[in-house]
Structures are given as structure tokens and as C-alpha cells.
Amino acid sequence: MVKVIGHEEEKRLIRRILDKGYKSYSLLFEGKKCIGKKLIALQTARTFLCEKGYGFGCNECKSCKLVNNTIQNIYENKDLPSHPDLKIIIPENSKEIKIDQVRQISEFFKLKSEKGKVVIIDDADKMNIQAMNALLKTLEEPPDNTMIILIAENQNNLLPTIISRTLKVRFKTLSKKEIFDILVLKGMEEEKAKKIALISDGNLCIANSIINNEYIYKYAVDLYNLIVKIKQIHPEGIITLVENIEKLEIENIYNILELLSIFVHKSMLKGEITVSFYDNFIKELNKLRKAVEKGVKKNLAFEAFYFNLKTGA
């Protein structure tokens, strides 16, 4: 069984909410990416659907076992029978959640069930405006025995009317110790787990990406050195560095940028760069992410990011 490490406060809050016995629940799990929000959302769904209805599910009834199958399908690439009363919505092509996906929720809720129905909307802050308006209608009058869990990195990207109709659970980042414990639980040697836990800054996606692709860490370090350590503009350096970036998967690029952001933030805290340089770095980093999302050639996007940052453009 996939085990949750950390977030004890958040789990206690969720349990208190569920103990109130509402006819329906609309929850918003907000916090940084890759800290366990989705796994806890799945365990919250298991609790709601559990035939015995205690703890975070009994793990023994048919309903709990089917939710556990769903969890294993997601996190362990299994192909087990999943729970028919649990629906998960994710962005299409990792870009946005569209209105047709949200319209499926009301149809899903109309289907018969013994215990109730749960919908988890992952990356809910990627809903387009039409999708958010469609969801709002369901949130205003949710059917009995239903639960909707929105998972978002930044609630400010959601309509205020959606936020006001949800019970919010704010997730803290994982500690280095918790990341270390997770890596050791996965079978990693302790010394290596310590190093990766230090680097990852509470982000499990970064930790996993470094494990699976060690070049990600080196790439982020090389980019950091070009930006912070080498004071003069180094055109050959950035052109050489980004030569092969087009071949990288977009998730790995995001992890490189996340690592880079951690390194630059630490430099700012140490006084190695000015606050104004850091602010400009964040602005240019956001522009780079958007360019990559829109399909701009990655090497050109990275070069523009570098030159704009170094020239203060």
C-alpha cells in the first residue's frame, strides 16, 4: 500500500471536516506541487466511500480495496479494477481543463451508487474560464452524498466564487526529513537520500526526477552558474547548454527550472544577488515557462530568458 508521510495537521483537519457529517463536501487542497496533495485527496475519497466510515478508511471493505486499487494504478502503474464511484479529472495534454470535462461531473453524479460519489479535479487551477463557470453551478447546488476535491497550486487562479464555496485545506511543504523518509521507504541508500532531500527543497517531483535522470541536477547547476556565478554575459555558454534541450520532456524542463529557482532563491538569501535581480529572475522565469507551454522552441526560449535576465531587459 502507498504510504503517506507528513501532513499530520492537514489530515487531522480533514478528519474533523468529515466528522461534521455534511450531506455533501466541496474541498480545496492548496499547496505547492509534488508534496502529496493528490495522494491525500485519494485517501480522503477512500474515507468518504468506506463502508465502515472511520479513520481514513478501514482498508478492509470492498470500497476501500477498490480505492486502494486506484491509488496503486496511479502511483505504481498497476492495472487493477478501480472504484466506479471515484472520478479523477486532469488537464488535457497537461495544459488545461475544459468545459466538457467539467460537464461530465454532473452526469457522473446522476449515476446510482450505494455510498456516494467523489470527483477529484487535479490541477484545478488549470481550468479555463468556461470550465470554472460550469463547475460553479455544481458547487452551488451539489447533490447529496457527493464530494468534490479541487487540488490547486495557487487558489488565486480560481474564481473567487469557487473558492468561497469550498472548505480550504492549506498544505505545507514537506520537510527535508520527510523527503528523506520517503526516499528511504522506496529503498534508496541513506547517504544518497540525504543529499537528494537537501537539494529537493520539499518537492518530491524534483527528488524523483533527480533519481530517474541525474542530468537534471547538472543541467540546473550549469544554468545557475551561467546566471549567477559568471558575472559577464557568456553567449557561447548558454548556446552550448541549450543545444539539446529540445529533446527533453516538458516535465523534466519544469523540474530543471524548479531546481534553478531554489538555487537562485538561496543565493538571494545569502546576499549573493540583489533582491531586484531576484525579482527580475522570477519575472523572466515565468515568461520562460509560459513560452515552453505555448510550444515556442525550447532553445530559443531559454536563450531569450538568459539574455533578458543578464541585460536587465
N, C-alpha and C positions, 0 to 999 in steps of 0.2 A: 504493500500500500504506500502511496506517495505521502510523505510526512511533511507537515508544516512546522517550520522552525521560526520562532519570533512572533511578533504581533499579538502578544498576550492581551494587552489592553484593548486592542481593536476587537479581538474575539469575545472578550467579556462584554463589551458594548453591544455587539451583535446579538449575543445571547440574551441580554436584558431587553433589547428591542423585540426579539421573537417571543419572549415570555409575556409580553403585553397581550398577546392573543388577538391581534387585529384581524379583520376579515380579509385584508389584502395588504401587501407591503410593496413600497417603492423605495429602493435603497440606492444611494450613490456612494461608491467606493472611489475616493480620490487619493492620488499619491503618485510618486514617480514611477516610471516604467520599471518592470522587472524586479519587483520587491515582494511579489506573492499575492497581489490583489485578486487575480483570476482564480488561483487555487482556493483561496478563502471564499470567494464567491461560489465556487462549485461545492465547497463544504457547507456553505450556508444553504444552498439549494438542497443538499442532502438532508440537512436538519429539517427543513420545511416539508420535505417529502417523506421523511422517515415514518414508518408505521407505528413506532413506539413513542417518537416525539420527545427525546431528551438528549442532552449534551449537544454534540454536533453530529448527531445520527448514531444509531446503535451499531451500524456496520454488520448487522446480522440479518435484518429483514430483507425481503426481495427488493424493495425500493432502494435501500442503501447500497445493496450489492450492484444494482444497475447504475446508480450514480458513480460508484467506485469504478465500474467498467468505463464510464465516460471519461473519468479522470485519467485512467490508465491509457485510454485511446489517445488522449491529448498529450500526456507527458511521457508515455513510454512507447508510443507508436504501435499500440495494440489494435486489434480489430475485433473487439468484444461487443456483444449486444448492449446498446446504450439505453438510457432511460427515455421512454416515449413522452414523458411529461416534462422534459427538460430541453429547452431550445437555446442554442448559442448563436448569436449574430456577430459577425466580424466584418470589417471593411472589405469591399470588393477590391481585389488586386492590391491590398494593403493601402488603398488610397482614401476611400470614403464609404460611408454607409448611406444607401439611397432609400428613397421613399418606399419602393416596392418591398425592400427587406423589412421595413418597419410595419408596413401594412400586413405582413404575414403574422404579426403578433396577435392582432385581434382575431384572425382566423384560427390561429393555434389555440387561443383561449376558449374558442367556441367548442372545441373537441372535448368529448367526455373524459373524465378522469376520476379516480377514486379519492385521491388525497388532495389534488390541486395541480397547478401548473406553474413552472418557473421559466422565465426568459432572462438570459444574461446577455447584455449588449456590451461586448468588449470594444475598447477604444471608442466609447460613446461620444467623445468629443470630436470624432471624425464624421459624425452625422452631418449631412448637408441641411440647409435650412428647411427644405421641404420635408425631409425625414423627421426633423425635430418637431415641426408643426404637427405631423401625423402622430408622433409619439405623445405629444401633449394631450391629444384627445383621449388616448387610452389612460394616461395618468390622471386626468380629471375625473374619470368615472371607471376605475379599474374593476373588473369582475371579482366577485368573492372567490376566496381560495386561490389567489394568484400572487405571484411575487415577480417583480421586475428589479433586476440589479444592473445599474449602469456602472461601468468601470471607466474611469477617466484619469488622464494625467493632469489636466487643467480644467476645472469646472467653469472657468471664465469663458471657455469656448462653447459652452452650452447656453441655451436661452435662460434668462433669469426665471421665467415662468416654469421651466422644467426643474431647475434647482429648488425652487420654493415648494415643489410637490414631492420632494424626496427627503428621506431621512439620511443624513450625511455621516459617513464614517471616513475620517481622515487617516490615512496610513502613513506611518513614519518610515524612513528608510531603514534598511537592515543594518545592524552594527557589523563591524569587521568580524567580531566573534561569531555572530550568526552566519555570516557568509562562510567563515572557516568551518563551522559545524556542518553546514550543508555540503560543502565540498568533501569533507572527510566522510560524511554519511554516504556520499556517492562513490567512495572508495579511493579518494585521492590521498597520496602520501602527505603527511602533515606539514613538512617543510615547504613543499610546493604550494599547499593550500594556504599557508600563512602569507606567502608572497603575493598570491593572486588576490586574497582577501584585502590586503593592503592597497593594491592597485585599483580594485574594482569600485571602491567608494560606495559600498552598499548596493551596487547594481548587479544582480545575478546574471543578467544577459551579458554584461561585459565579462564577468568571470567565466561564463560558459564559452563565450566567443574566443577568449584567450586560450582556453583549454583546447578548443577544437581547431583554432587557427592561430598559431603562435605569432605569425607575421603581423597580426592586427596590432599587437603591442608595439612591435618595432616600427611599424608604419606611423603610429601615433607619436612615438618618441621622435622619429626623424622629422615629422611635420612640426612638432613642438620646437625642436632645435632651430629649424629654419625661421620660425616666427619669433621666438623669444631669445634664444641664445646667440644666434648670429644677427648682429645688430644691423648690418648693411643689407640691402636688397641683393638676393642671390638668384638671378633668373635661371641659371643652369641647374641649380639645386632643385627648385620647385618643378621645372620641366622634366628633369630626370625622375623625380619622385613620383610624378603623376602619370608617367608613361603607360603603366599597366593598370591604372585604376579603373578603366572601363570594364575590365574583366571581373572586378569584384562584385559580389552580390550586394544588393542595396542594404540589407540588414547589417552586413559587415562594415559597410561605409558608415552607417549610423553609429555603430559601436566604436569605430575609429574616432569619429567626431565627438562622441561622448567621452572617450578617454582623453582626447585632446582638451576638451572643456575642463575636465578635472585637473589636468596638469597646469593649464593656464590660470585657473582659479587659485590653485595653491601658490603659484608664482606671485599673483596679486597680493595674497595674504602675507607672503614673506617680504613684500615690498620690492620685488624684482622688476615689476612693471607697474605703471601708474593705473589708477582707477579709471581714468579716461581711456587709456589704451584697452583696458579690460572691457569697458562698456562698448567700445568700437568693435572689439573682437566678438562679443555676443551678437551685436547687430549684423556683422558680416557672416557669422556662423549661421544665423537664422536665414539669411539670404541664400547661403550655400545649400542648406537643407531644402529650402523651397525649390531652388533650381534643380537639384537632383530629383526631387519628387516630380517635377514637371517634365523630366526627361531630357534636360539640357545635357550635352556631352560632358561627362564627369571630369575629364581632364581640363576642359575649358572652364568649368565652374570652379574647380579647385584653384586654377591659376588666377582667375578673377578675384577669388576670395583672398589669396595670398597678396597680390599686388595692391588691391584696395586697402588691405589692412596695413601693409608696410608703408604705403604712401599717405595713409590717412585720408584716402578719397571717400 
